[in-house]
Amino acid sequence: MSPAQFAVAFVCTGNRFRSVLAEAVFREATEGLPVDVSSFGTLDLGPADPLPGAVREARELGLEVTAHVARSLVQADLSDASLVLGFELEHAVAAVEVAGARLEHTFILPELVLLLERIGVIHRPDPIEQANENLMRAQADRNGEQRRTVKEIEDPISLPEAAQRAIAQAVYTSAETLAAQLFGRAR
């Protein structure tokens, strides 16, 4: 990865719903930038397709995810990732412990969005420089604050369609907001 490249990895449990949607939203929002977007699951499910609810909700959001194939953290090396985002605390822990993600580059998606909202983003002409600077500031703010509960986006598996839709919308909004915060771009 070159210094001008920014690698983002989303991690959920099965890599079949939340991380699939976040990857698609973030990839589209950062199209044309030197940003590499990927996703993984903490479980090793083999080459599984996205869940039907993920495909349905993605289409409702104007995204196409049917070509996605689940990937496990077991085969991942996230040690050079610029940013690793989980949806639950256990995802972030697994990214660090299993795939070597650097702790200072690993967040829960809603946590990072809220941190950047609270501290305000700095704008730079170079979007990668802007993203890196804002991540360093978010990490410093996270380290300086008192411990608090981190908002998570729950697993949609076995939930009714309405709950899956709400989760998909939360993922979409968070990923799109983060792309705008980091790079000044939204889908």
Secondary structure, DSSP 8 states (H G I E B T S, - for coil): --TT-EEEEEEESSSSSHHHHHHHHHHHHTTTSSEEEEEEESS---S----HHHHHHHHHTT---TT----BGGG---TT-SEEEESSHHHHHHHHHHH---GGGEEEHHHHHHHHHHH-----SSHHHHHHHHHHHHHHHHHHS-----------TT--HHHHHHHHHHHHHHHHHHHHHHHS---
